[in-house]
Structure formats: C-alpha cells, structure tokens
Amino acid sequence: MTGTTPSAHASAQPFWFLGGRARILVPGEETHGAASVVEFADPRDHATPLHIHEAEDEVWVVLEGEISFHVGDDRLDLRAGQVAHGPRGVPHAYRVRSAGSLMAVTFAPAGIEKWFRQNSSPVLSLEDAPAAFDIGAIVAAAEPFRLRVAGPPPA
C-alpha cells in the first residue's frame, strides 16, 4: 500500500486564499491527477463569488460549522457531517453562516489546487489576520484552469 499522511506534504502548509485559510491535503500528484483534496477554514460570512468549474466536479464535506451552498437554482444548508456535490459546469457558491467553518473539498480531476496555491499567500502565524488579496488578479489567473466567475457572492 502506498500513500502518506497529510502532514507529510509540504503542500499541507496553510495559506491564505480569499480571506480564508486553506491547505492542500492531497495534491493531484498523489492520485495521478484523478483527484485532489483541499481544506478550507473560513470565518463567518466568508463567501465565494458565483463561479463555474468547467474541468472538475467538487464534493464538499462540512467538518465544522454551517455553510449555505448555492448550486444552480438550489440552496443547500449544510452542517458538520453533511456532504454535497457541485457538478462541473453548474454555477455554484457558498457562504459561511456560523462563527467559522472547516470543510474538505475533493476536486476531480485534480489540477485546480495549483490555482489556489498560485493565488495565495503563506500563513506565517495562525494568530495573524488574513492577508489582503487582489480579486481581479485572482479571477484573471483562473482562465487557464477553466474556472470563471458568473456573479457576485450569495447574499
């Protein structure tokens, strides 16, 4: 059996992304590009813009907190222990409803985790505030990954 623990990956080091903290738990190289797993720790009211992944499906596993997922015309209010699917090609977004949240997201196939890493800044201390970011630059960098913004974050 092959495999490593998440802490064995240099990529498992936390980084700031869109005002939240993330870690690549399983990089695509580990699965020969089949999938990757990224952990997101986000504060209350953190929300992503409505966006579309043309290249990968997502599976969201809420580990802590409460998150509303908007997938197509549906709203899914999930709590810790619940799971939802975001199919490729379908607009989706999420908003954290609790004081904070922790979720693991599987992307299949892998690759998008490289975009997260390229558009992040390192977490030097867990006590630090999230690093500032340029949403325009992050959105512009998404095109090669077949990811596009389709609208504002959910209200």
Stockholm file with secondary structure:
# STOCKHOLM 1.0

chainA/1-155         MTGTTPSAHASAQPFWFLGGRARILVPGEETHGAASVVEFADPRDHATPLHIHEAEDEVWVVLEGEISFHVGDDRLDLRAGQVAHGPRGVPHAYRVRSAGSLMAVTFAPAGIEKWFRQNSSPVLSLEDAPAAFDIGAIVAAAEPFRLRVAGPPPA
#=GR chainA/1-155 SS CCCCCGGGCGGGSCEEETTEEEEEEECGGGGTTSCEEEEEEEETTCBCCEEEESSCEEEEEEEESEEEEEETTEEEEEETTCEEEECTTSCEEEEECSSEEEEEEEEESSCHHHHHHHTCEECSCTTSCCCCCCHHHHHHTTGGGTEEEEECCCC
#=GC SS_cons         CCCCCGGGCGGGSCEEETTEEEEEEECGGGGTTSCEEEEEEEETTCBCCEEEESSCEEEEEEEESEEEEEETTEEEEEETTCEEEECTTSCEEEEECSSEEEEEEEEESSCHHHHHHHTCEECSCTTSCCCCCCHHHHHHTTGGGTEEEEECCCC
//
